[in-house]
Amino acid sequence: MEVKFAPLRPWDDFILGSTRFAQPDFRDLTKWNNRVVSNLMFYQSNYLAVAVCLFLLIGFMSPLEIVLGGAVVTVIFTGSLWASENKAAIGHFKRQHPTFFVMAILMMSYFMISIIGGVMVFLFGITLPLLLIFVHSSLRLRNLQNKFENKMEEIGLKKTPMGILLNALGQEQEHISKIADILSQSKN
């Protein structure tokens, strides 16, 4: 299957329409997680554009630190994915606890960059775009076109970079239900 980039959605649809945003229901984690993943899939090109703009802005202010921080995160992310594919114990952990796996990658990146000295660049250059993307994808309501596009990706009629990334991180729809079940069981 050929990987196709999702189109850049109109900025009016992406951010300017205030009636299209609502606070998620924090008690229904499955529904909230589905909203986040659906928006990540649907607006992936817009999110990439926002992240690149923020990254370039921060990179312009401190270019050496942003390159160094990006290299550390890339090495740790690539090493983590390689280890999860080639080491059975790590692969099992990734499948059983995908959220903790992603958090472990971020914590290892933070640790490595703090040793090198670029903590602020990591916080603003990498974490700020991720935080803004997460907040937007949590607050943005889905529409019919969003749901249709996501179903096409889910059943395999098309493949996008965000779908591949979410799959590599173990964030498929089935895993989201497991996370919600685990969290609801821990409340009881």
N, C-alpha and C positions, 0 to 999 in steps of 0.2 A: 504494500500500500504506500502510495506516494504521500509525503508530508506536504501539506498546503498551509500557508500562512493565512490566518483569519484576517478579514478586512478591517481596516480602521473604522470604527463606528463613529457616527456623527457626534461631535462634541456636545451638541444640545442633548442628545440622548444619553451621553455618558455622564455629564456632570451638571449641566445648566438647568434641567427640569426639576424643580424642587419638589413637585408632587410625586416624583418617582422614588422617593427615599422614605424609609421608615425604620424605626428601631426594631431589631430582630427580637424574637421571643426567646429570651435566654433560658427559659424553662424547657423548651423543645430543642435540644441540641441537634437532633437529626435534621430538623427543618432548617435551622440556622446554618449547619454545615453544608447542606445541599444548596442553600442560597449562595454561600461563599464559593463553592466549587463551580456552580453554574455561572456565576459572574466572572470568575477567573477564566473560564473557558470562553465565554461570549465576548468579553472586553479585553482579551489578552493582548491585542495589538495596542490598544489605548494604554493599558498598564505598562507595556514595554516602553512606549513613547514617554510616559510620565517618569518612569524609572531612569531612562537614559538621560532625560533632561536634568533631573536632579543629580544624577551621578556626574554628568558633565559640569554642572554648575559647581559642585563640591570639588570635583577634580581640577577645575580651573583655579580654585582657591588654594589647593594643596596637591599638586600633581604627583609628586614622588610618593606621598603617603597613600593616595588612592590606588596607584599602580601596585604598590607593595601589598596593601590590604586585599585588593582583587586577586593577586597572585596567591596569597595565603588561602583565601576562601576557595579558590578554584582547585588548588592542590588538595585541600582537606575534603572538599565535596567529591572530587574525582576518586580520591583514595577510599572514601567511605563507600561509594557505589561499587568500586572494584572489589573491596573487601566483602561487601554484602553478596556479590555474585560468586565470589571464589571461596569464601569461607562459610561453611554451613551454619555455624553458630550465629554469625552476624546476620546472614540472610534470614535465618529463622527469627531473630530478634526484630529485624526490619518488617517482616510480614506480620508478626504478632503485635508490635508496638510502633506503627509508622510515625505517629506524632512524636514519640520520644526519640526516634531515630533522627528526625529532622531537627529537633531541639538539641540533640547531641552534636550534630554537625555544626549548628550555630554556636554552641558553647565551645567546641574545639577551635573554631575559627576565632572566637573572641579571645580565648586563652593564648593562641599563637600570636595574634595581633597585639595583645597587651604586652607580651614578652618583647615584641619588636618595637612597640611604642606608638602605634597608630590607632589607639582606642577611639579617639574622637572621629577619625576618618571612618572607621568601621561603623560607629554609631550613626553618623549622619549620612555617609555615602551609601551604606548598604541597608541599614536597619530602617532609616527614615522612609525610603521608598517602599520597603516591605510593609511597614506599619500603615502608610497611607493607602496602599493597595488593599490591605486587609480591612481597614475601616470602610473604604468605599465598597468593597465587595460584600461586607456585612450589612451595610445600610441600603444598598441599591436593590430595589425590588425587581424581580424577574418579570419579563414580558413574554408573550407567546412566541415571538421569534427566538428569544433566548432559549426557551425550553425546547423548541424544535431543533435548533443548531446543536444543543447539548445531546439530544437523543441520537442525532446522526453520528456524533463522535462516539457515543456510548456503544452503539451497535456495530461500529466499525466501518461505516460508510465513508468516513473521512478521518484523517489524522492530522492533528495540529501540534505545534511545538509545546503548547501548554499541556495538552493531553499526554504527550510523551513525558514531560517533566513530572506531572502529577502521578503518572503511572510509575515512574522511576522512584519517586518518593513514597510510594505505597498509599497514595491518597485517592484511590478509586472509590466509586460510590459504595461498594460493598464494605470497604474498610471504614467508611464514615459511619455506617450503621453500627459496626462493632465498637467504635470509639464511644458513640452515644450510649450504647448498652453498658459498656464498662463504667462510664461516668454515672449513669443512673443507678447502677448497682452499688457504687461506692457511696452514694447518698443515703442508701437504705441501711 
